[in-house]
Amino acid sequence: MARKTDKQCAQQALAAAIVGKTKSGTKQAMNVTMTRDEMQRAQAYLKSGKPVTGH
């Protein structure tokens, strides 16, 4: 399986937040679909302020 880009990890984290609706729901969705490394990379990408949409 190919390694996800940091941007893809951030997009997945945002999707989990939308689906989860609450903090605990988001956490559960992320734990099911993402590794700890992917979560850390998503957090760093989101903090950087780079755009999450587009290619």
N, C-alpha and C positions, 0 to 999 in steps of 0.2 A: 504494500500500500504506500502511495506517495505521501510525503510529508506535506502537511498543510502550510500555506504561507501564513505569516502573522496577520495579514489582512483577512484571510479566510477564517482564522481563529476568532478575530474580532467580530466578524459577521455572524459566526455561529453563536458567540456569546450574546450578541444583541437579539438574535432569534430566540435564544433561551429565555431572555428577559421578557420578550413579548409573549411567549407561550406560557412562561411561569407566572406572570402577572404580579406575584408578590416576591419578597426577598427569599422566602423559604422555597417557593415554587421554582424560582429562577435557579437557586442553588441546586435543587434536586434535578432539574433539567440539565444543568451543566455537568453534574456528577455522572449522569447516565451517558452523556454524549461526548464528553471531552476528558482528555488526560490532564493531570495537574500541570504539565509543561505547557499544554495548549492554553489552559486558563491563564497562566502567568504571561504568556506571549500576547494573548488577547488583551489583558489588562494594560500591559506596556504599550501596545499599539493604540489603544483607546486614549490613554493618557498623553500620547504624543500629539494628539490633535490632527493626525492625518485623516483624510477622508476614508470612509468605510464603504461608500457606494462606488459603482463603476468598476472598470477593469483594473 
